[in-house]
Every structure is written in C-alpha cells, then in structure tokens.
Amino acid sequence: MKQRIEPADLEGLTDAQKDRLRELWEPQEGNIITPASPFIVPTIRVIGGVDKTFDGEDHILIRDKWFLLREIKNRYLPLLSIGQMIKILGDHWYEKILTAEIGYGEDNYGEPTIEHYYDELCDALWLAVKEIL
C-alpha cells in the first residue's frame, strides 16, 4: 500500500499550487521532503527535528545540520503521508472527502456512478488535496 505521495506526483503542480502546499504543510520530525526544482535530482531528505532557536525563528534539522524553516520551505516540497493529507483536508477542506466528488457522481437517475477509481487511498487523497491547492 502506498503510504505517501511520490516526487512524480508533485511534477504537475503550478508554482501557485506549490506555494499553497508549502503554506498548508506543517513540518514535523520524520517528514520526508524533496527538492521543488525540476532541475535538481529528486533526492529525499528526512526532517530530524523542528525547533525554535534564540533568534526566534523555526529551524529544521536535516542530516545533523540546522536550516531556517523558511529556507527549506522555499527549496523543498513535502512528500505527504496519508495522515498528513487527511489532516490538511480536515483542517482546510474536509467537505471534499465527504462529498461524492472523489469517488462517486450521479447519473441521470440519481444513482451513484464511479467517476474516478484509484487503487490506492493515497492517490485519492492527493486528488482531494490538489483541489484545494
């Protein structure tokens, strides 16, 4: 079972959608990130910690080095897990999950018909998240 989106899932996002994703993402220890630029090999990094330091700004620990959170958010995008996508949808637009738009529509007789079919829950949730980006 697919546990999180992959770098390829981020490729179709516009710059505005990437900015909105950064805005909705709340970095936490254990999050996986990948470079936002299509010109950089999509290496994957794991956040080792998030902390506020003496200067009052949030910092992120990656590979034993601390970086400013705002710098990381500008250069990287998160590979959201199923749980992170559910949280984003719950916090910002949970109605999308509760409506028939993700999995079902209605035909002329008011009966449910399948509009989209996904083998993976992760892919269906990503579709809903992209709708709010």
ABEGO torsion letter per residue (X at the ends): XBABBBAAAAAABBAAAAAAAAAABBBBBGBBBBBABAABBBBBBBBAEBBBBAAGBBBBBBGGBBBBAAAAAAABBBBBBAAAAAAAAAAAAAAAAABAAAABBBBAAGBBBBABBBABAAAAAAAAAAAAX
